[in-house]
Amino acid sequence: MVRVGILGVGFMGTMHFNTYRAYRRAKVVALADTDPKKLKGDWSSIAGNIEDKRAARVDLSGIRLYSKPDDLFADPDVDVVDITLPTFLHAQFAIAALKAGKHVVCEKPMALSVADCRRMIAAAERAGRFLMVAHCIRFWPEYKVLKEIVSSRKYGKVLAATFWRKSATPKWSWKNWLMADERSGGAVVDLHIHDTDFVNYLLGPPKAVFSRGFAGVATKSAIDHILTQYIYDNGPAVAAEGGWAMAPGFGFNHGFCVVLEKATIEHDLKGNLRLTVHERGGKTYKPRLPKGDGYIGELRYFVDCVAAGREPTVVTPQDALNALKVCLAEARSVRTGRLVRIR
């Protein structure tokens, strides 16, 4: 049994809480938050882009409740600290938890700067503890199976790929932190990073990026929408579009279309199109998908790694750093109008 303490009872904190509670190998033994109302089990004010009716009233009896992060880190019964705080707080508290001897799973993005990512990696290495950033799309059923198919080389190499992730403006965050560039990194670092990370996972980090977008529509100054071309030596042709400046009625959508030598694979959430493979010979089929979602996949994977003493490899701290590095290059490309090389 892996004993978990969750730091931050917001939208993602409640999602993680419910995921752990449904897994026999994990037990939430502690929670920490500055809001006394939430520590009493009243989660009715929590909102997000995925409806979760389980979060209104929660029985927290038997769970130790802390108003200070340091008290959670000092709890000897906590094996793993799960950090679901706003992005600008990730580095500070991940490093403190690692110094206290805890394994850490931290919500994406890893941090807001490459320097902070490196500090987090160094802290994990010094502590001899696992650090995993929760890039859930690597575990999302449609994307996981796409990765397996591409890696198998069954249909040859990737010739072209497009990804998209678009949302109405997320105005539900705690103190509206998502709308502040200095706290969230804007749509590029908070939302679009899902697809940038998956492009890295599927094809390796690009040599350069060329991006177009706009800023200051949904937010005061952050980039709210981006369209990026990822540059690879000798192909493939890869692009991703993401943003959160869509009108309220739009809701949320994600998907992809990947062209291989012998097949085309597509998925579109809003179009209700589950993962579909169109073979060059004319056959079309829908592969069987793993049960659950990416939150279940990532957290169960991390719990299993901790239980077995096996360092996570599906997503490493360096992977999370690379995703941020590419996103920051994309944002720079939008601001300058130039191609930006990844260094």
Summary of the structure (lengths in Angstrom):
residues: 343
radius of gyration: 19.9
end to end distance: 41.5
largest distance: 61.0
contacts: 1170
relative contact order: 0.16
helix: 38%
strand: 28%
